[in-house]
Amino acid sequence: QVQLVESGGGLVQAGGSLRLSCAGSGRAFSIYRMGWYRQAPGKEREFVAGIKWSSGSTFYADSVKGRFTISRDNAKNTVYLDINNLKPEDTAVYYCAAGRINYGLQFYDARAYDTWGQGTQVTVSS
């Protein structure tokens, strides 16, 4: 069973940067994809970025392209989300997710992920 633990959130001024980490653990850690989602107060959870574990191919929501970078360290079973030029509208709880099986779904489709972390709060002050 895969377990995910996020870290790196916090309070940041607008224009600043953060690196979120998501460490995966579990016997025979084997996944097809990982992704980052976020949920702002009063809003639905939305896809931010995804990465194919084997190849490192990346996918982004249009709203974050150019500011967010997803990457992974296979040896550490860890996925990262680098966020630059933070804006107040980036304030949200950020969740990482792992999908063990290729269901043929798009990376932005939450049904493609079967394990979720507990989330880490990112607050951007103006």
N, C-alpha and C positions, 0 to 999 in steps of 0.2 A: 504494500500500500504506500502510495506516494504522499508525502507531507510537504507543505510549502510554508516558509516563514519569510515574511517581508521585513525589511528594515530600511532606514535612511530617510524617513519622512521627518517633517518638522516645520517650524515657522521660518519663512524666508521673505525678504523684501522683494518687491517687484523688480525684475531685471536680474535677479540672482539665479543661481543654478543649484541643482540637487542631483544626487545619484541615488536611486532606489535599487535595492538588491532583493533578490528572492532566492533563497537557498532551498533546494529540494533534497529530500532524504527518503529513504525507504529501501527495502530489500529489492535488489535488481532494478535500480532506477533506470527505467527505459521509457522514453516518451517520444512522441512524434512532433509536438509543437508546444510552445509556451507563449503566453500572452499577458499583456497588461490591460486592465480595465480601470475605470475610475467612476466614482459616484459622488456627485456634488449634492449638497443639501436640497431636498425637494425635487431631485431629478432622477431619471432612470440611470442605471449603470450603462456606461458606454465603452466601446472598444477604443483602445488607444494605440496599441502596437502589438505585433506578433512576430514570432521567429520560428522557422523550421529548425528543429534541433540538429538534424544531421548535416544540413548544408549551410545553415546560417542565413538563409534567405529571409528577408524582413518585409513586413507589411505595416502600413501606418494609416491611421485615420487622417483624412484630408486636413482636419483642423489642427493637427500637431506636426505635420510634415515640416521639416526644416528646423524645428526646435527640439524634438524628441528623438532619441536614438536608443534603439534596443540592441542588446548584444548578449552573448552568452559565453560562459566558460565551462566547457564540457567536463573538464577534469574536476571542477568544483561543484558540478550540478547546479550552477547558479546563473540566473538571468538578471540583467541589469537594465535599468531605464535611466538614461541621462536626460535631464530636462534643463534646457537653457532658456534664458530670457523669460523667466517665469512671469506670469500674469495673474492678477487676482482671480480671473475666471478659471485658472488651473486648480484653484482650491477644491479639494475633494479627498475622499478616501481612495487610495490606489490599491488595487488588488492584482496579484499575479495568479495565473491559472495555468494548468498543465493538461494537455490532452495526450493520452497514451496511444490512441488508435487514430489512424487516418480514416475518418468517416466520409471523406470526400466533401467536407464542408469548408466554406471560406473561413479564413483566419479570424474575421470579425464576428463570426457566428458563435455565440456563447455555448451553443449545444456541442461545439467541437471540443470543449474542455470538460474534464470530469473531476478535476481536483482544484480547489481554490484555497488561497491563503486567507489569513484573517484580516488583512488590510493594514495599510499604514497611512496616517493622516498627513496630508500636505496642505499647509495654509500659507497663502501668499498675501502679504500686506501691501497696500498701495502707498 
